[in-house]
Amino acid sequence: MAKTVSQIEKALKLKAQPKSGAISVKLGAKKFTLPFEVRFLSSKEFIFVHVPPCAGIFSVEGSIAKQVESVDQAEAATKSFRSPSKRAKRAGAKGRGTVEMPDELSAALSKIPAGYKLVSDKKGTRLVKTRTRK
């Protein structure tokens, strides 16, 4: 199903967080804050603004903002508003390479009888019967 620019604007309106008192007007020496709940998203190339009852996606070129009219540009704006997913770094992940098991260790582990496992705790290192679940 082909999307339109207005459908993309409606989807972005739900994504943006509302902020009250975001619009201010300066008249002479006085500054007035307008009582509108504004939703705003920005990236390097695009701006999305929702002031009830209207919304718009704008492309930024230098200091000029032009309203987006094509669906391709609107979809590009939607992609640019996505925050990059952060991957959790595990401790010791930096510089980790492959580790090979020495032949002596693999020979010693192969001598553990079937049905037992090697446990190391306060009592020391010992063989314990493995648990069988039914």
C-alpha positions in Angstrom: 0.0 0.0 0.0 1.4 3.4 -1.0 1.7 6.0 1.7 1.0 9.6 1.3 2.8 12.5 3.0 -0.1 13.2 5.3 -0.1 9.5 6.5 3.6 9.8 7.2 3.0 13.1 9.1 0.3 11.3 11.2 2.8 8.5 12.1 5.5 11.0 13.1 3.0 12.9 15.2 2.7 9.8 17.4 6.5 9.3 17.6 7.3 12.9 18.7 7.0 13.8 22.4 4.8 16.7 23.3 6.2 19.9 24.8 4.2 22.7 26.2 5.2 26.3 25.9 7.7 25.7 23.1 6.5 28.6 20.9 7.3 32.1 21.9 6.7 35.4 20.1 8.7 38.6 20.7 6.8 41.9 20.2 9.1 44.8 20.8 10.8 44.3 24.1 8.2 41.8 25.4 8.3 38.1 24.9 5.1 36.0 25.0 4.9 32.2 25.4 2.0 30.8 23.4 -0.1 28.0 25.1 0.3 25.3 22.4 1.4 21.8 22.8 4.1 21.3 20.2 5.6 18.1 18.9 9.0 18.4 17.3 11.6 16.0 15.7 14.8 17.0 14.0 17.7 15.5 12.1 20.5 17.0 10.0 18.4 17.2 6.9 14.8 17.3 8.1 12.5 18.9 10.7 9.0 17.7 11.7 6.7 20.1 13.5 3.2 19.5 14.8 1.2 22.4 16.1 -2.4 21.5 16.6 -4.3 21.2 14.2 -1.6 20.9 11.5 1.7 19.2 11.0 4.5 19.4 8.4 7.8 17.9 7.4 10.5 20.3 6.2 13.8 19.8 4.5 16.6 22.0 5.7 19.0 23.5 3.1 21.3 26.0 4.8 19.1 28.5 6.7 16.0 27.8 4.5 13.4 25.2 5.4 11.2 24.0 2.5 8.1 21.9 3.0 8.4 18.3 1.8 5.9 17.3 -0.9 7.1 14.0 -2.3 6.6 10.7 -0.6 10.2 9.7 -1.2 11.5 12.7 0.7 9.0 12.1 3.5 10.1 8.4 3.9 13.7 9.6 3.9 12.8 12.0 6.7 11.2 9.2 8.7 14.4 7.2 8.4 16.5 10.1 9.5 14.5 10.6 12.6 15.2 7.1 13.8 17.7 6.8 16.6 20.4 4.3 16.1 20.0 1.2 18.1 22.6 0.8 20.8 24.2 -2.6 21.4 25.2 -3.5 24.9 28.9 -4.1 25.2 30.0 -6.9 27.3 32.9 -6.7 29.7 36.1 -7.9 28.0 34.6 -7.7 24.5 37.4 -5.4 23.4 40.3 -7.2 21.8 38.7 -10.6 22.3 40.1 -13.3 20.0 39.6 -17.0 19.6 40.8 -19.1 22.5 42.1 -22.6 21.9 41.9 -25.4 24.5 45.2 -27.0 25.3 45.5 -30.7 24.5 46.3 -31.5 28.2 43.1 -29.9 29.4 40.9 -31.6 26.8 42.5 -35.0 27.7 41.8 -34.4 31.4 38.2 -33.4 30.8 37.6 -36.4 28.6 38.5 -38.6 31.6 35.4 -37.4 33.6 33.0 -40.3 33.8 29.6 -40.1 32.1 26.9 -38.8 34.4 29.3 -36.6 36.4 30.4 -33.0 36.1 33.3 -31.0 37.5 32.3 -28.5 40.2 34.5 -25.9 41.9 33.1 -24.3 45.1 34.1 -23.6 48.8 34.7 -27.3 49.4 37.2 -27.4 46.5 37.1 -28.9 43.1 35.2 -32.2 42.9 33.1 -34.5 40.8 29.3 -34.3 41.3 26.6 -36.5 39.8 24.7 -34.6 37.1 21.0 -33.9 37.7 18.6 -35.9 35.5 15.3 -34.2 34.9 12.1 -36.1 34.2 
